[in-house]
Amino acid sequence: TTKNFLAGKGRVVGNVRGSGNTAAALKRSLTGTVEFELKDGVIRNFPLLAAINQALGITEGTDKDTKFQSLSGTATIGGGKARTNNLTLLVGELSLAGKGTVGFDQRLDLRMMARASPEMSTQLVQRVGLLQRLSNDRGQVTFPVIVKGTTTAPRISVDLGSIAKKQLEGKVEKGLLELLP
């Protein structure tokens, strides 16, 4: 059902078990682990960069496919889902690392932290000065990304709530330090 969704040169190593007389029965009974690494690939109909660009106010962003240099991680399979705690995606000068689930029913529930390269961070801050507040101690703009929906209709968003909370915590901490001798 996800034919032509993901393409690339890769390596997949698995230790998986399952049984059933139908595809649905097999999906429900499948358990095990999978390690994967894809290089120079594409995730079709997955407008990750367009969604990030639009959320951060960088550009409109219209490309529906996400071309990547690498996609890797390990996953535990069970209950009709693949769960990962170490998903890593390198897309140009942007890297994403995170965790979540990909269901055999195509449902997505991923939480990732995006980190722009130092060069890209400088350009981003020059375009949108407020992004300076999202910089880490190395000067790299970082922000949380949520991927929900399905593989055929993904909903990709920058987690603005987490960003606002982080900014508020910083202001509260700074205010407390000013109050205390």
C-alpha positions as CSV (number, residue, x, y, z in Angstrom):
1,T,0.0,0.0,0.0
2,T,3.0,2.3,0.2
3,K,4.5,1.4,-3.1
4,N,6.9,4.1,-4.4
5,F,6.8,6.0,-1.1
6,L,10.5,5.6,-0.2
7,A,13.5,5.1,-2.5
8,G,17.2,5.0,-2.0
9,K,20.3,2.8,-1.9
10,G,20.2,0.9,1.4
11,R,20.8,-1.8,3.8
12,V,18.2,-3.5,5.9
13,V,18.9,-6.1,8.6
14,G,16.1,-7.8,10.4
15,N,15.2,-10.4,12.9
16,V,11.4,-10.7,12.4
17,R,8.8,-13.4,13.0
18,G,5.2,-13.7,12.1
19,S,2.5,-16.1,10.8
20,G,-0.8,-15.9,9.1
21,N,-2.8,-16.8,6.1
22,T,-3.6,-13.3,5.1
23,A,-1.6,-10.1,4.8
24,A,-3.7,-8.6,7.7
25,A,-3.0,-11.6,9.9
26,L,0.7,-11.5,9.2
27,K,0.9,-7.7,10.0
28,R,-0.8,-8.3,13.3
29,S,1.5,-11.1,14.3
30,L,4.8,-9.6,13.1
31,T,7.4,-9.0,15.8
32,G,11.1,-8.4,15.9
33,T,13.7,-5.8,15.2
34,V,14.9,-4.1,12.0
35,E,18.0,-1.9,11.4
36,F,18.0,0.2,8.3
37,E,20.1,2.7,6.5
38,L,19.3,4.4,3.2
39,K,21.5,6.8,1.2
40,D,20.8,9.3,-1.5
41,G,17.1,8.7,-1.5
42,V,13.7,10.4,-1.6
43,I,10.5,10.2,0.4
44,R,7.7,10.9,-2.1
45,N,4.7,13.1,-1.2
46,F,6.4,14.0,2.1
47,P,6.8,17.8,2.0
48,L,9.1,18.1,5.0
49,L,11.2,21.0,3.9
50,A,8.2,22.9,2.5
51,A,6.4,22.6,5.9
52,I,9.4,23.6,7.9
53,N,10.1,26.6,5.7
54,Q,6.5,27.8,5.8
55,A,6.2,27.3,9.6
56,L,9.4,29.3,10.3
57,G,8.4,32.0,7.8
58,I,11.4,31.4,5.6
59,T,9.7,30.7,2.2
60,E,6.5,29.3,0.9
61,G,8.0,26.0,0.0
62,T,6.2,23.9,-2.6
63,D,8.3,20.7,-3.2
64,K,6.2,17.7,-2.2
65,D,9.1,15.2,-2.1
66,T,11.9,15.2,0.4
67,K,15.3,14.2,-1.0
68,F,17.8,13.1,1.6
69,Q,21.4,12.1,1.9
70,S,20.7,9.5,4.6
71,L,17.9,8.0,6.6
72,S,18.8,5.5,9.3
73,G,17.7,3.9,12.6
74,T,16.5,0.8,14.3
75,A,12.9,-0.2,14.9
76,T,11.1,-2.7,17.1
77,I,8.1,-4.3,15.4
78,G,5.0,-5.4,17.2
79,G,1.3,-4.6,17.4
80,G,1.1,-3.6,13.8
81,K,3.7,-0.8,14.3
82,A,7.4,-0.1,13.9
83,R,8.7,1.9,16.9
84,T,12.0,3.8,16.8
85,N,14.0,5.8,19.3
86,N,16.9,6.7,17.0
87,L,15.6,7.8,13.7
88,T,18.0,10.1,11.9
89,L,17.4,12.0,8.6
90,L,20.0,14.2,6.9
91,V,18.4,16.6,4.4
92,G,21.0,19.0,2.9
93,E,22.1,21.3,5.7
94,L,19.3,20.1,8.0
95,S,19.5,17.1,10.2
96,L,16.6,15.6,12.1
97,A,16.8,13.1,15.0
98,G,13.8,11.6,16.8
99,K,11.5,8.8,17.8
100,G,8.0,7.6,17.2
101,T,6.0,5.0,15.3
102,V,5.1,4.1,11.8
103,G,2.1,1.9,11.6
104,F,1.5,-0.9,9.1
105,D,-1.8,0.9,8.4
106,Q,0.4,3.9,7.2
107,R,-0.2,6.0,10.3
108,L,2.7,8.3,11.4
109,D,3.5,9.6,14.9
110,L,7.0,11.0,15.0
111,R,8.6,13.6,17.2
112,M,11.9,14.9,15.9
113,M,14.4,17.7,16.7
114,A,15.7,19.5,13.6
115,R,19.1,21.2,13.6
116,A,20.4,23.5,10.9
117,S,24.0,23.5,9.9
118,P,26.0,26.5,11.2
119,E,26.0,28.0,7.7
120,M,22.3,27.6,7.2
121,S,21.6,28.9,10.8
122,T,23.5,32.1,9.9
123,Q,21.3,32.5,6.8
124,L,18.1,31.8,8.7
125,V,18.9,34.3,11.4
126,Q,19.7,36.9,8.8
127,R,16.3,36.4,7.1
128,V,14.3,36.0,10.3
129,G,16.0,37.5,13.3
130,L,13.7,35.9,15.8
131,L,15.2,32.5,14.9
132,Q,18.3,33.5,16.9
133,R,16.3,32.6,20.0
134,L,16.2,29.0,18.7
135,S,20.0,28.7,18.5
136,N,21.9,26.2,20.6
137,D,25.3,26.9,22.2
138,R,27.0,26.1,18.9
139,G,24.9,28.8,17.1
140,Q,22.8,26.2,15.3
141,V,19.1,26.9,14.9
142,T,17.2,23.9,16.5
143,F,13.4,23.3,16.7
144,P,11.0,20.4,17.3
145,V,9.1,18.9,14.4
146,I,6.0,16.7,14.6
147,V,5.0,14.3,11.9
148,K,1.4,12.9,12.1
149,G,-1.2,11.7,9.6
150,T,-0.4,8.9,7.2
151,T,2.3,8.2,4.6
152,T,-0.1,9.2,1.9
153,A,-1.3,12.4,3.7
154,P,1.4,13.4,6.2
155,R,0.8,16.4,8.5
156,I,4.2,18.0,9.2
157,S,4.5,20.9,11.6
158,V,7.0,22.8,13.7
159,D,6.0,22.3,17.4
160,L,5.4,26.0,18.1
161,G,4.0,25.1,21.6
162,S,7.3,23.5,22.6
163,I,9.2,26.5,21.2
164,A,7.0,29.0,23.2
165,K,7.4,26.9,26.4
166,K,11.2,26.9,26.0
167,Q,11.3,30.6,25.5
168,L,9.1,31.2,28.5
169,E,11.3,28.9,30.7
170,G,14.3,31.0,29.7
171,K,12.6,34.3,30.6
172,V,11.4,32.9,33.9
173,E,14.9,31.6,34.7
174,K,16.5,35.0,33.7
175,G,13.9,36.8,35.8
176,L,14.6,34.7,38.9
177,L,18.3,35.3,38.5
178,E,17.8,39.0,38.4
179,L,15.6,38.9,41.6
180,L,18.0,36.8,43.6
181,P,21.3,38.3,44.8
